[in-house]
């Protein structure tokens, strides 16, 4: 067990990062959490420390602190977006960090503390993309969209894995008539925590459904959500993106819950799986019913939760609209700024047949209007988009303020 003093400054992610770092499997003991460099100097007088973890946000850090730490034989580890700044101070133990996905740096800090390495290897950026399928309210069509979209992507010769990250009522394995006990998200997280998860092992253990299509099922019981830890999930998403061109994740009804979920700090978190998936996503697909309730939930939810997917491209899937699709699209675009809106008509007979046979509806009737709608969604996802959700929302809010002033 190695001892570490942490002073990461006033950041939104400090508590979450410390909680992940202090997981028993890391073999680290957090001796003290400090507010700044002065507090660090006081702490090392009182507790045993092998290393001090700092970040770009740590206040009151100066050369005297570094000299004192060096004199005591205490290693300095810096989490930073500006390596040159720390190199000028003579700090060589540097871990570059993406503040949208801070937990990805935990394994590097752990490796540095465990192996005593000075040069921390930079993580190879995975080439695949993560697509988070979300929605607001009940019966939004998330699972259906995940299933159909996964099949369409695989049919276009793109290796794809579908992941059920719904920690309340995972259902993809039931819809596809698969065994929930094998090759699930829980097993992948266990392998990651034991440092046994790799691209090869993920491909080998995933439940293969068809050519280029695999499934990682959800929890065998919803009560097992406590076993899904944030640090392990981040590793699973990165490995999945390295193993497959597309990782389509059903995040469940997480966006229906109180906004306090955005500020959960301590592990385990009920929403760890969906929140880490959203953080790692490049694309978000928002599903909604086509009635007035579904549309109002979409607009309200987009404004309320936009911070969760503001860094992603956002597409909308509207199903079962009884009104003119053009009018619905205009209403959504007017209030959200989103332009990629796909309408899926109701086809109850096809959906029933798909559930009975455990197959995507697009696989059973690839020329149906139902299948063509999801093929259109995939075409939109594959197209190049310059705007991300934050830009879209900013445009709408600016327009609203301008109209109000007028």
C-alpha positions as CSV (number, residue, x, y, z in Angstrom):
1,X,0.0,0.0,0.0
2,X,1.5,3.3,-1.1
3,X,0.5,6.6,0.5
4,X,-0.5,9.7,-1.5
5,X,-1.6,13.2,-0.7
6,X,-4.0,14.8,-3.1
7,X,-4.5,18.5,-3.9
8,X,-6.4,18.9,-7.2
9,X,-7.8,22.3,-6.6
10,X,-11.4,23.6,-7.0
11,X,-12.7,21.4,-9.8
12,X,-16.0,19.7,-10.4
13,X,-14.3,16.3,-10.9
14,X,-12.0,16.3,-7.8
15,X,-14.3,14.1,-5.6
16,X,-15.1,11.7,-8.3
17,X,-11.4,11.3,-9.2
18,X,-10.3,10.8,-5.6
19,X,-13.0,8.2,-5.1
20,X,-11.9,6.2,-8.1
21,X,-8.2,6.5,-7.2
22,X,-8.9,5.2,-3.6
23,X,-10.6,2.0,-4.8
24,X,-9.0,-0.9,-2.9
25,X,-7.8,-2.6,-6.1
26,X,-5.5,0.3,-6.8
27,X,-3.5,-0.3,-3.6
28,X,-3.3,3.4,-2.8
29,X,-4.0,5.1,0.5
30,X,-5.3,8.7,0.3
31,X,-3.6,10.2,3.4
32,X,-4.9,13.7,3.0
33,X,-7.0,15.8,0.6
34,X,-5.6,19.3,0.5
35,X,-7.0,22.5,-0.8
36,X,-3.8,24.1,-2.1
37,X,0.0,24.0,-2.0
38,X,0.2,25.5,1.5
39,X,-2.1,22.9,2.8
40,X,0.2,20.2,1.1
41,X,3.2,21.6,3.0
42,X,1.4,21.3,6.3
43,X,0.1,17.8,5.4
44,X,3.5,16.3,4.7
45,X,4.6,17.4,8.1
46,X,1.9,15.2,9.7
47,X,1.4,12.2,7.5
48,X,3.5,9.7,5.6
49,X,3.4,10.3,1.9
50,X,5.1,8.6,-1.1
51,X,3.7,11.0,-3.6
52,X,1.7,14.3,-4.0
53,X,-0.9,14.6,-6.8
54,X,-1.4,18.1,-8.2
55,X,-3.3,19.5,-11.1
56,X,-3.5,22.7,-13.2
57,X,-6.2,23.9,-10.7
58,X,-4.0,23.6,-7.6
59,X,-3.5,27.0,-6.1
60,X,-0.4,28.4,-4.3
61,X,2.1,25.9,-5.8
62,X,5.6,27.3,-6.1
63,X,9.3,26.2,-6.4
64,X,9.7,26.1,-2.6
65,X,7.1,23.4,-2.4
66,X,8.8,21.3,-5.0
67,X,12.1,21.7,-3.3
68,X,10.7,20.6,0.0
69,X,9.0,17.6,-1.5
70,X,12.2,16.6,-3.3
71,X,14.1,16.9,0.0
72,X,11.7,14.5,1.6
73,X,11.8,12.1,-1.3
74,X,8.2,12.6,-2.2
75,X,7.3,12.2,-5.8
76,X,5.2,14.9,-7.5
77,X,2.6,13.8,-10.1
78,X,0.9,16.4,-12.2
79,X,-2.5,16.0,-13.9
80,X,-2.4,18.6,-16.7
81,X,-3.4,19.9,-20.0
82,X,-0.2,22.0,-20.2
83,X,2.8,19.6,-19.8
84,X,5.3,22.4,-20.7
85,X,4.2,24.4,-17.6
86,X,5.2,21.5,-15.2
87,X,8.3,20.6,-17.2
88,X,9.6,24.1,-16.6
89,X,9.3,23.4,-12.9
90,X,11.4,20.2,-13.3
91,X,8.4,17.9,-12.9
92,X,8.8,14.7,-14.9
93,X,5.9,12.7,-13.7
94,X,3.2,14.1,-15.9
95,X,-0.2,12.6,-16.8
96,X,-2.2,14.4,-19.5
97,X,-5.8,14.6,-18.6
98,X,-9.1,15.3,-20.5
99,X,-11.4,17.0,-18.1
100,X,-14.4,15.7,-20.0
101,X,-13.2,12.2,-19.2
102,X,-10.9,12.5,-16.1
103,X,-11.3,9.0,-14.9
104,X,-9.3,7.8,-17.9
105,X,-6.2,9.1,-16.1
106,X,-6.7,6.9,-13.0
107,X,-4.9,3.8,-14.4
108,X,-1.9,6.0,-15.3
109,X,-1.6,7.4,-11.8
110,X,-2.0,4.0,-10.4
111,X,0.7,2.5,-12.7
112,X,3.1,5.3,-11.9
113,X,2.6,4.8,-8.2
114,X,2.8,1.0,-8.5
115,X,5.7,0.6,-10.9
116,X,7.7,3.8,-10.1
117,X,7.8,4.8,-13.7
118,X,8.9,8.3,-14.5
119,X,7.6,8.5,-18.1
120,X,3.9,7.7,-18.1
121,X,2.9,6.2,-21.5
122,X,0.3,8.2,-23.3
123,X,-2.9,6.3,-24.0
124,X,-3.5,5.4,-27.6
125,X,-6.7,7.2,-28.8
126,X,-9.3,4.6,-29.8
127,X,-10.5,5.0,-33.4
128,X,-14.0,3.8,-32.9
129,X,-16.9,6.1,-32.0
130,X,-19.4,5.7,-29.1
131,X,-23.0,6.5,-29.8
132,X,-25.2,7.1,-26.7
133,X,-28.9,6.4,-27.2
134,X,-30.9,8.5,-24.7
135,X,-34.3,9.8,-24.3
136,X,-36.8,11.6,-22.0
137,X,-39.8,9.9,-20.3
138,X,-41.1,6.4,-20.7
139,X,-41.5,4.5,-23.9
140,X,-39.1,6.7,-25.7
141,X,-37.9,3.9,-28.0
142,X,-34.3,3.7,-26.8
143,X,-33.9,-0.1,-26.9
144,X,-35.5,-0.4,-30.3
145,X,-33.3,2.4,-31.6
146,X,-30.2,0.7,-30.2
147,X,-31.1,-2.6,-31.7
148,X,-32.1,-1.3,-35.2
149,X,-29.2,1.1,-35.4
150,X,-26.7,-1.5,-34.4
151,X,-28.0,-3.8,-37.1
152,X,-27.9,-1.1,-39.8
153,X,-24.3,-0.1,-38.9
154,X,-23.2,-3.8,-39.0
155,X,-25.0,-4.3,-42.4
156,X,-22.9,-1.4,-43.8
157,X,-19.8,-3.5,-43.0
158,X,-18.9,-1.6,-39.8
159,X,-17.9,-3.8,-36.9
160,X,-20.4,-2.8,-34.2
161,X,-21.2,-3.7,-30.6
162,X,-24.4,-2.9,-28.7
163,X,-24.1,-2.3,-25.0
164,X,-27.0,-2.3,-22.5
165,X,-26.0,0.3,-19.9
166,X,-29.5,0.6,-18.5
167,X,-29.0,0.1,-14.7
168,X,-32.8,0.0,-14.0
169,X,-34.4,-2.4,-16.5
170,X,-31.9,-3.8,-19.0
171,X,-33.8,-5.5,-21.8
172,X,-31.7,-5.8,-25.0
173,X,-30.9,-9.5,-24.2
174,X,-34.6,-10.3,-23.8
175,X,-35.5,-8.6,-27.0
176,X,-32.8,-10.6,-28.8
177,X,-33.5,-13.8,-26.9
178,X,-30.0,-14.0,-25.5
179,X,-28.6,-15.2,-22.2
180,X,-28.1,-12.3,-19.8
181,X,-25.6,-14.4,-17.7
182,X,-22.8,-14.4,-20.3
183,X,-20.6,-11.7,-21.8
184,X,-22.3,-8.9,-19.9
185,X,-21.2,-5.4,-18.9
186,X,-20.5,-6.6,-15.4
187,X,-18.1,-9.2,-16.6
188,X,-16.3,-6.7,-18.8
189,X,-15.9,-4.3,-15.8
190,X,-14.5,-7.1,-13.7
191,X,-12.0,-7.9,-16.4
192,X,-11.0,-4.3,-16.6
193,X,-10.5,-4.1,-12.8
194,X,-8.3,-7.2,-12.9
195,X,-6.4,-5.7,-15.8
196,X,-7.3,-8.6,-18.1
197,X,-9.5,-6.7,-20.5
198,X,-8.1,-6.2,-24.0
199,X,-9.3,-5.7,-27.5
200,X,-8.9,-9.4,-28.2
201,X,-10.6,-10.5,-25.0
202,X,-13.5,-8.1,-25.5
203,X,-14.1,-9.4,-29.1
204,X,-13.8,-13.0,-27.9
205,X,-16.2,-12.6,-25.0
206,X,-18.9,-10.5,-26.6
207,X,-22.0,-12.3,-27.6
208,X,-21.8,-12.5,-31.4
209,X,-25.2,-12.0,-33.1
210,X,-24.3,-11.7,-36.8
211,X,-21.5,-10.7,-39.0
212,X,-20.0,-7.4,-37.6
213,X,-22.5,-7.3,-34.8
214,X,-22.1,-8.2,-31.1
215,X,-23.9,-7.6,-27.9
216,X,-22.7,-6.8,-24.4
217,X,-25.8,-7.5,-22.3
218,X,-26.8,-5.5,-19.2
219,X,-26.9,-6.4,-15.5
220,X,-28.3,-9.8,-14.6
221,X,-30.2,-8.0,-11.8
222,X,-30.6,-4.3,-11.4
223,X,-29.5,-4.5,-7.8
224,X,-25.9,-5.2,-9.1
225,X,-25.5,-1.6,-10.2
226,X,-23.1,-1.1,-7.3
227,X,-20.6,-3.4,-9.0
228,X,-20.3,-1.0,-12.0
229,X,-17.5,1.4,-11.0
230,X,-16.7,4.5,-12.9
231,X,-12.9,3.9,-13.4
232,X,-13.6,0.4,-14.8
233,X,-16.4,1.7,-17.1
234,X,-14.1,4.3,-18.6
235,X,-11.6,1.5,-19.4
236,X,-14.4,-0.6,-20.9
237,X,-15.6,2.2,-23.2
238,X,-12.1,2.9,-24.4
239,X,-11.4,-0.8,-25.1
240,X,-14.7,-1.1,-26.9
241,X,-13.9,1.8,-29.1
242,X,-10.6,0.2,-29.9
243,X,-12.2,-3.2,-30.7
244,X,-15.2,-1.9,-32.8
245,X,-15.9,0.9,-35.3
246,X,-19.1,1.6,-33.5
247,X,-20.2,1.2,-29.8
248,X,-23.9,1.8,-29.5
249,X,-24.9,2.2,-25.9
250,X,-28.5,2.2,-24.5
251,X,-28.1,4.4,-21.4
252,X,-31.6,3.7,-20.1
253,X,-33.8,6.3,-18.4
254,X,-31.0,8.2,-16.6
255,X,-32.2,11.5,-18.2
256,X,-35.6,11.1,-16.5
257,X,-34.1,11.4,-13.0
258,X,-33.4,14.4,-10.8
259,X,-30.6,16.6,-12.0
260,X,-28.6,15.8,-8.8
261,X,-27.3,12.9,-10.8
262,X,-25.0,15.3,-12.6
263,X,-23.2,16.1,-9.3
264,X,-22.9,12.6,-7.8
265,X,-19.3,12.4,-6.5
266,X,-18.7,9.2,-4.6
267,X,-18.5,5.7,-5.8
268,X,-20.5,3.6,-6.4
269,X,-22.9,5.7,-8.4
270,X,-26.2,4.4,-9.7
271,X,-25.7,6.3,-12.9
272,X,-22.0,5.5,-13.4
273,X,-22.6,3.5,-16.6
274,X,-24.8,6.0,-18.5
275,X,-22.8,9.1,-17.3
276,X,-19.4,7.7,-18.2
277,X,-20.9,6.6,-21.6
278,X,-22.2,10.1,-22.2
279,X,-18.8,11.5,-21.3
280,X,-17.0,9.2,-23.8
281,X,-19.6,9.7,-26.5
282,X,-19.0,11.4,-29.8
283,X,-22.7,11.1,-30.9
284,X,-25.9,11.3,-28.9
285,X,-29.2,10.0,-30.3
286,X,-32.3,11.4,-28.5
287,X,-35.4,9.2,-28.8
288,X,-38.9,10.5,-28.3
289,X,-42.5,9.7,-28.9
290,X,-44.1,11.7,-31.6
291,X,-47.0,13.0,-29.6
292,X,-47.3,16.4,-27.8
293,X,-46.1,15.0,-24.5
294,X,-43.1,13.3,-26.1
295,X,-42.1,16.5,-28.0
296,X,-42.4,18.7,-25.0
297,X,-40.3,16.3,-22.9
298,X,-37.7,16.3,-25.6
299,X,-37.5,20.1,-25.7
300,X,-37.5,20.5,-22.0
301,X,-35.0,17.7,-21.5
302,X,-32.6,19.0,-24.1
303,X,-32.4,22.4,-22.4
304,X,-32.2,20.9,-18.9
305,X,-29.6,18.2,-19.5
306,X,-27.7,19.7,-22.4
307,X,-24.4,19.8,-20.4
308,X,-24.3,16.0,-20.5
309,X,-24.0,15.9,-24.3
310,X,-22.9,19.4,-25.2
311,X,-19.7,18.0,-26.6
312,X,-21.4,15.6,-29.0
313,X,-23.3,15.6,-32.3
314,X,-27.0,15.2,-31.5
315,X,-29.6,13.4,-33.6
316,X,-33.3,13.0,-32.9
317,X,-35.5,9.9,-33.6
318,X,-39.2,10.6,-33.4
319,X,-41.4,7.5,-33.6
320,X,-45.2,7.1,-34.0
321,X,-45.9,10.7,-34.9
322,X,-49.6,11.2,-35.6
323,X,-49.0,14.7,-36.9
324,X,-47.2,15.9,-40.0
325,X,-43.6,15.0,-39.7
326,X,-42.6,18.3,-41.3
327,X,-44.5,20.3,-38.6
328,X,-43.0,18.2,-35.8
329,X,-39.5,18.6,-37.2
330,X,-40.0,22.4,-37.4
331,X,-41.2,22.5,-33.8
332,X,-38.2,20.6,-32.5
333,X,-35.7,22.5,-34.6
334,X,-37.2,25.8,-33.6
335,X,-36.9,25.1,-29.9
336,X,-33.6,23.2,-29.9
337,X,-31.7,24.2,-33.0
338,X,-31.3,20.5,-34.0
339,X,-31.6,19.7,-37.6
340,X,-31.0,16.0,-37.8
341,X,-34.5,14.6,-37.1
342,X,-35.6,11.2,-38.3
343,X,-39.2,10.0,-38.2
344,X,-40.0,6.3,-37.7
345,X,-43.6,5.3,-38.4
346,X,-45.4,2.7,-36.2
347,X,-45.2,-0.8,-37.5
348,X,-46.7,-2.9,-34.6
349,X,-46.8,-6.1,-36.7
350,X,-43.1,-5.9,-37.6
351,X,-42.1,-5.0,-34.0
352,X,-44.1,-7.9,-32.6
353,X,-42.5,-10.3,-35.1
354,X,-39.1,-9.0,-34.3
355,X,-39.6,-9.6,-30.6
356,X,-41.0,-13.1,-31.2
357,X,-38.0,-14.1,-33.4
358,X,-35.4,-12.2,-31.4
359,X,-34.3,-10.3,-34.5
360,X,-34.1,-6.6,-35.4
361,X,-37.0,-5.5,-37.5
362,X,-34.6,-4.2,-40.1
363,X,-33.2,-7.7,-40.5
364,X,-36.6,-9.2,-41.1
365,X,-37.8,-6.6,-43.5
366,X,-34.9,-4.5,-44.8
367,X,-37.0,-2.8,-47.4
368,X,-39.8,-1.7,-45.1
369,X,-40.4,2.0,-44.2
370,X,-39.4,1.1,-40.6
371,X,-36.0,-0.2,-41.8
372,X,-35.5,2.7,-44.2
373,X,-36.0,5.2,-41.4
374,X,-33.1,3.7,-39.3
375,X,-31.0,3.4,-42.5
376,X,-31.6,7.2,-42.9
377,X,-30.5,7.7,-39.3
378,X,-27.2,5.8,-39.9
379,X,-26.7,7.9,-43.0
380,X,-27.1,11.1,-40.9
381,X,-24.7,9.7,-38.3
382,X,-22.1,8.9,-40.9
383,X,-22.4,12.3,-42.5
384,X,-20.0,15.1,-41.4
385,X,-21.5,17.6,-39.1
386,X,-19.8,20.8,-38.0
387,X,-22.2,21.8,-35.2
388,X,-22.3,20.1,-31.8
389,X,-25.2,20.3,-29.3
390,X,-23.7,23.3,-27.4
391,X,-23.5,25.4,-30.6
392,X,-27.0,24.5,-31.5
393,X,-28.4,25.4,-28.1
394,X,-26.4,28.7,-27.9
395,X,-27.9,29.7,-31.2
396,X,-31.4,29.0,-30.0
397,X,-30.9,30.8,-26.7
398,X,-29.4,33.8,-28.5
399,X,-32.4,33.9,-30.9
400,X,-34.8,33.7,-27.9
401,X,-33.1,36.6,-26.2
402,X,-33.1,38.7,-29.4
403,X,-36.9,38.1,-29.8
404,X,-37.5,39.0,-26.2
405,X,-35.6,42.2,-26.5
406,X,-37.5,43.1,-29.6
